[in-house]
Amino acid sequence: MNEFLYKRSPLHTLLSRLAWFYIHFVGFTSRIAVKGGVTLPGSVIYAIWHRQQIPIIYLLRNRGLCALVSKSKDGEYMARILKHFGSNFVRGSTSSGSFMSLRGLIKAAHDGCSLAITPDGPRGPVFKAQPGAVYLAQKTGMPVIPIAFALSKMKALGSWDRYIVPLPFGRIQVVYGAPFTVTETDDIPPKALELENILNSLTKEAEGLLEKFPTKKEAVTDAVQNRQ
């Protein structure tokens, strides 16, 4: 199935709408805690590991973000889901037609859009940052905001990155890292490694905070005691 045909596919239309509904349902039924996060003037680059795409789609919904989405059949699902959540996209990948893909993202940044990047995508290795996010930060002058998630209820798929599908009625811990800057004179590979270490550290922090996340019963008990 070529790109033109699956853009007309009723199945893509149906499943992307079901995904929109499901992600909203998960977000509505989950208890979400957020640590960190700063409001910066202008656009930024959000960086997150590939397996945590679904939580960030919900967290940063309706902000007009621009993300890189592959031209594959599966990429068409993601493109439509992003559109339903108020985000934009550039079709391509960092492994195929990378120059044009990065050029499209740079143009989106110059048009005032914040970007969302998965540094270990689209094929990994998992938790290993490729240079794309750092290159974009260097060329656009935009800071990188690393984000990590930990979820109490989820399904890990059998993909290369063990892609996470959140399940309803769980707890979600979000951790924002400090803004990460890349100057014109920085060497990209060391900065990519630095970003990799930050994201892995934030992921461990989120997992640790999730263990301390109060259960629903504990949260209700605390709320009652605070009212007394």
C-alpha positions in Angstrom: 0.0 0.0 0.0 1.6 3.3 -1.1 1.3 6.6 0.8 -1.4 8.0 -1.5 -3.6 4.9 -0.9 -3.4 4.7 2.8 -4.0 8.5 3.2 -7.4 7.5 1.7 -7.8 4.4 3.9 -11.0 4.2 5.9 -9.2 1.9 8.3 -6.7 4.6 9.2 -9.5 7.1 9.7 -11.4 4.7 12.0 -8.4 3.5 14.1 -6.9 7.0 14.5 -10.2 8.2 15.9 -10.4 5.2 18.2 -6.9 5.9 19.4 -7.8 9.6 20.1 -10.7 8.4 22.2 -8.7 5.8 24.0 -5.8 8.2 24.9 -8.3 10.7 26.2 -10.0 8.0 28.3 -6.6 6.9 29.7 -5.7 10.5 30.6 -9.1 11.1 32.2 -9.0 8.0 34.3 -5.3 8.3 35.4 -3.8 10.3 38.2 -1.0 12.3 36.8 1.8 13.9 38.9 4.3 16.3 37.3 7.7 17.3 38.6 9.6 20.2 37.2 8.8 22.2 34.1 9.5 25.8 33.3 7.7 28.2 31.0 10.2 29.6 28.5 9.7 32.5 26.0 9.6 31.2 22.4 9.7 27.7 21.0 11.5 24.7 22.5 12.4 21.2 21.5 10.8 18.5 23.7 12.9 15.3 23.8 11.5 11.9 25.0 12.4 8.3 24.4 10.5 6.7 21.5 8.7 4.2 23.7 7.0 7.0 25.6 5.3 8.7 22.7 1.7 8.1 23.8 2.0 9.8 27.2 3.6 12.9 25.7 0.9 13.2 23.0 -1.6 13.6 25.8 0.5 15.7 28.0 1.3 18.3 25.3 -2.0 18.2 23.5 -3.3 21.2 21.7 -0.1 23.2 21.7 0.6 23.1 18.0 3.8 21.1 18.3 5.5 19.7 15.2 6.9 16.1 15.3 8.7 13.9 12.8 6.5 11.1 11.5 7.7 8.3 9.1 6.1 7.9 5.7 5.2 4.3 6.4 1.7 2.9 6.8 2.1 2.9 10.6 3.4 6.5 10.4 0.1 7.5 8.8 -1.7 6.4 12.0 0.6 8.5 14.1 0.2 11.5 11.8 -3.6 11.4 12.1 -3.5 10.9 15.9 -1.2 13.9 16.3 -3.6 16.0 14.2 -6.5 14.9 16.4 -4.5 16.2 19.4 -3.8 19.6 17.9 -0.2 18.8 16.8 1.5 19.1 13.4 4.0 16.9 11.7 6.8 16.6 9.1 6.8 13.3 7.2 10.1 11.5 6.9 12.7 9.9 9.2 16.2 10.4 10.4 17.2 7.1 8.7 15.7 7.8 5.3 15.7 11.2 3.7 17.1 12.7 6.9 18.3 16.0 5.3 14.8 16.8 4.0 13.2 15.7 7.3 15.5 17.9 9.4 15.0 20.8 7.0 11.3 20.5 7.4 11.6 20.6 11.2 13.9 23.6 11.0 11.4 25.4 8.9 8.6 24.6 11.3 10.8 26.0 14.2 11.4 29.2 12.2 7.7 29.5 11.8 7.3 29.5 15.6 6.5 25.9 16.3 7.9 23.9 19.2 9.2 20.5 18.2 8.8 17.0 19.7 11.7 14.6 19.1 12.5 11.0 20.0 16.3 10.9 20.1 16.5 7.1 19.9 13.9 6.8 17.0 12.9 5.4 14.6 14.8 2.2 15.0 17.1 2.5 18.0 19.1 1.3 19.8 16.7 2.0 22.6 17.8 4.6 25.1 20.6 5.7 22.8 20.4 9.3 21.6 21.1 9.9 17.9 22.4 13.3 16.9 19.2 14.7 15.4 17.8 16.5 18.4 21.1 18.0 19.3 21.6 19.1 15.6 18.2 20.7 15.6 19.0 22.6 18.8 22.2 23.8 17.4 20.7 25.0 14.1 17.6 26.6 15.6 19.0 28.0 18.8 16.1 26.4 20.7 16.6 24.8 24.1 15.9 21.1 24.5 13.4 20.2 27.3 13.9 16.5 28.2 10.9 14.7 29.6 10.5 11.2 31.1 7.4 9.2 32.2 6.7 6.2 34.5 3.4 4.4 34.5 1.9 2.0 37.0 -0.4 0.4 34.4 0.8 -0.2 30.9 1.3 -2.8 28.2 4.8 -3.1 26.7 4.7 -4.2 23.1 7.2 -6.6 21.4 8.9 -3.8 19.3 12.6 -2.9 19.4 11.9 -0.3 22.1 9.2 -2.2 24.1 6.8 0.6 23.1 4.5 1.6 26.0 0.7 1.6 25.7 -0.8 3.2 28.8 -3.7 1.4 30.5 -6.6 3.2 32.2 -7.0 3.8 35.9 -3.3 4.0 36.7 -0.8 6.5 38.0 1.5 8.5 35.7 4.6 10.3 36.9 6.0 13.0 34.7 9.5 14.5 35.2 10.7 17.5 33.3 14.5 18.1 33.1 16.2 21.5 33.1 16.5 23.2 29.7 19.4 21.8 27.7 21.2 24.2 25.4 23.5 23.5 22.4 25.8 26.3 21.2 27.1 26.8 17.6 30.6 25.6 18.7 29.5 22.5 20.6 30.6 19.1 19.3 27.4 17.2 18.5 28.3 13.6 19.5 29.3 14.5 23.1 26.2 16.7 23.5 24.0 13.8 22.2 25.6 11.5 24.9 24.9 14.2 27.5 21.2 14.3 26.4 21.1 10.5 26.5 22.4 10.5 30.1 19.9 13.1 31.1 16.9 11.2 29.7 18.0 8.0 31.3 18.5 9.7 34.6 15.0 11.4 34.4 13.5 8.0 33.6 15.0 6.4 36.7 13.8 9.4 38.7 10.3 9.1 37.4 10.3 5.4 38.2 11.5 6.1 41.8 8.8 8.8 42.3 6.1 6.5 41.0 7.0 4.0 43.7 6.2 6.8 46.3 3.1 7.9 44.4 0.2 7.5 46.9 -2.5 5.0 46.0 -6.0 6.2 45.4 -7.0 5.1 48.9 -4.1 7.0 50.4 -4.8 10.1 48.4 -8.5 10.1 49.6 -7.4 9.6 53.2 -4.9 12.5 53.0 -7.6 14.7 51.4 -10.0 13.9 54.3 -7.4 14.6 56.9 -6.5 17.9 55.3 -10.1 19.1 55.5 -10.4 18.3 59.2 
